[in-house]
Amino acid sequence: MAPGRTRNRYSTLPHRTVTLFALLHGGLHYGSCWDAVTTELARRGHRVIAPDLPVDDDSAGALKWAQVAIAAIEREADGASDDVVVVAHSISGLCAPVIATLYPVRRMVFVGGLLPVPGQSFVEHLAANPDAITFPEPQEQGTGPFGLTWESVREGFYHDCPESMARHAFSELRHQSFTVFTERCPISRWPDTPSTYVLMRDDRAVGESWARRNAIGRIGARVVELDGGHSPFFARPAELSAVLLSLGDPDINGDRGPISTA
């Protein structure tokens, strides 16, 4: 065990699977957006990391994002045999299969995640699938990155979050590089790792129809439906955590097709 690390007290309990959840934030955000979910998962005895990805670095694409995530996993994991579940929100979905290609991951979970096409840029995919992203175009008149206005971000990301929470989240947004959109996906084939797609019924940033047909039809993911919008880690962390906990147990989790939390 690496110096400075403390073993979770639940990890020595018999007959209990301890999962290492790697929670990956979406565009414009930091790993701290997962704080409430991290608390819920850790309270149930699991280990959790939520690294800051270099989303604001124009020289960093999906491979670099994946390398940063893997380095964080390796610092926390006891070894390559650890039970690791990667949870990717929004744009970080573009690096999740890269991680699974390079590192042994039991499951990928896409939370309103974008799904890359191996060997193709997401810009190319978006040209043929304009319903993938439903977030409004930046207007260069607001105080957020790219001139995003509070109103547009509130509508697209945080419409079902308490206003005080949403305003705080807006104040912490950072620059977003588009390299991960314009580069070709660095993997040549989709990994064999099982996938689950958490689809928010009122997501106003990622298109529901696109998500459903690509999650089921293209990558064969099991779809879990959750009420609410694009940022369930803020708006409903307990419900999202419950979904992740169910997926984190390899003894009860399977790929049985779409389910609903309603």
N, C-alpha and C positions, 0 to 999 in steps of 0.2 A: 504494500500500500504506500502511495507516494507521501513524502513528508508534508505535514500540515493538513492532511485529510483526516476526517473522522468518520468512522464507519457508522452508518445508520443503525440505530439500536434494534430495528426490526429485522436486519439482515441475518441475524443468527437464529431467528425463530424457525422451528421445524415446520415443514409442509407449507411454506409460504414462498411464493415466487416474488422476488424483488426485481422490478423492472427499472432500468435506467431510461427515463424519458428525456429525449433531446428535443426541447421546444424551440422552434425556429420562428423568429418574428418575420413579419412582412415588410413591405417597402415603407420607407420614411421613419420607421420605428426603431426601438432598441429592445434588447432582450427583457428589459424590465416590464414591458407590457404584459408579460406572462406571470407577474408576481403573485396574483391571486390564485391562479391555477397551480403554480409551483407550491404554494402553501397547502392547497387541498391535497395534491398528490403526495407531498412529503408527509403530511399528517397521517396518510394511510400506509406509510412505511416504505414508499418508493424513493429512489434517488432521481434527482431532476437537475438538468442544466439548461440554461437559456442564454447562450452566448450572443454577443453583439456581432452580427455579420457585417462585412465591409460593403454595405449596400450603397454607401456614398462615395466609393472609390471607383473612378472611371476605368482604372486598370484591372479591376477585379470582376471576373465573370462567374459563371456557375461553378467552375472547377475551383476557383479560389474560395468561394463561399463554402463549398463542400469541404475543402481542406481545413478551413477555420473550424467548421463544425466537428469534423473528425478529430482534430487536435483537442478540442474541448471534451469530446467523448472519451478519448484515450487518457486524458488527465484524470477523469473520474472513474473510469471502468477498471475492474480488477484484471481484465484480460479480454481477448477477442471472443471468448466464449460467453461473455456477459449477455444478459437478455436486454437488448436495446430496441426501443421503439422511437422512430423519428417522427415528430409531429411538425408539419410545415404549414404555416399560415400564408395565404395569399401568394405573393411573388416568390417566397422561399420554396414554394413547390417546384420551381424551376431547378433547384439544386438537390432536392431530396433523392431522386433516382440516381444522381451522380454519387451521392453519399453511399447509397445501397450498392452501387457497382464497385465501389472502392473498399467498403467496410462491411463486415457481417451484421446485418440489421434484420431483426425478426419481422418487423412490420413498418410500413410507411403509412402515416395518417395525414391526409391532406385536409386542412380546415379552410374551406373556401379557397383552396389552393389552385394556382395555375399549374397546368400539366404540360411539360415540354414535349416536343416531338424529336426523338433522336435524329441527329444529323440535319436538323432544320432549325432556323431561327424562329423565335416566337413571333417576331414581326411578320415573317412569312405565313405562319399559322394564323395570325390575327387577320391578315388580309383576306384569307378564305373563311374566317370565322369571326366576323365583326361583332357578334353577340357575346364574345368571351369576356370582354371588359365593358361594364356599364357605368363606371365612374365618370362623372362629367369632365370634359376637357378643361385644363387649366386656363384661367382668364387673365393672368398677369396683372391683377389689380388687388390681390389680397396680401396679407402679411405672412402667409405660409410659404413653404418651398414652391418654386415655380410660379409664385403669385397666387397660389391656392387661397381661396377665401375661407373664412371660418364657416360660412353657410354651406359651401360645397363639400367641405370635409365632414361637417356635421351630418349632412345628408348622405354622403357616400359611405362613411366609416362608422359614425357614432350615433345614428338617429335614434337608437333605442337605449342609449346610455344616459345616465344622469348628466345634466348639463355641466355641473361642476367638474365631473370626471372627464367629460368630453373636452371642455376648455383646457384642462390641464394637459390632456393628451395632445391636443392641437399645439399647445405652447412648446411641447418637447419634440415635435417633428423635425427631422433633419433632411439634408439633401438626399436625393435618390439618383443614382446613376442608371442609365438605360442600357449599359453594356450587356446585361443579362438578357435583355430583349433582342438586341441586334446581332449578337454573336450566334453562331451555330451551336446547338446543343452538343456538348463535348462527348456524349456517349453515342455509340452506334446502334445500341438496342436497349429496349426497356428491360430492367433487371427482373429476375424471377421472384423477387421479394413480394409477399402478399401486400395488398393495398386496401385501405379504407378511405372513403371520401366522406367527410362531414359537410353536408350541404345545409346552409342556413336558408330557411324558407323565405326570408325577407332581405336577402343579400342585395345591396344596391351598388356593389363594386364589381362583383363577378357574376356573370349571367347564369341564371339557374338552368336554362335549357342547354347551354353549352356545357356546363359542369356535369349535368346528368348524362348527356349523350357521350361525352368523352370519358368520364369516370367509368361508366358501365361498358360502353361500346368499344373504347380504345384500349383501356388498361385493365379492364375486367375487375374493377374495384367493387367492394361492397359499399353501398351508400347508406349512411346514417343521416337522417333528417333531424334538424334541430331548429326550434323556433328562433326568430330574431335575425339580426343583421350581421354585417361583415366582421364585427369585433366581439365575439362571444366571450373572450377572455376578460373583457371589461364588463359587458352587459349581463352575462350569466355564467360566471366562472364555475359555480357549483354544478350546473347542468353539463357544461363541457367537460369538467373533470370526471363526472360520473361516466360519460361516454368513454373517455380515455382510460379510466380504470377498468371498464368492461373489456376494452380492447387489450389492456395490458396483461390480462390473465390468459396465458396460453392454454390453460386447461379447459377454459369455458368458451374461449373465443374461436369462432370459425368464420368461414366465408360462405354464409348461408343466403346471401342476397340482400336486397334493400330492407332496412328496418326503419321504424319511425319512433321518435321519442315522445310523440304526442299522446 
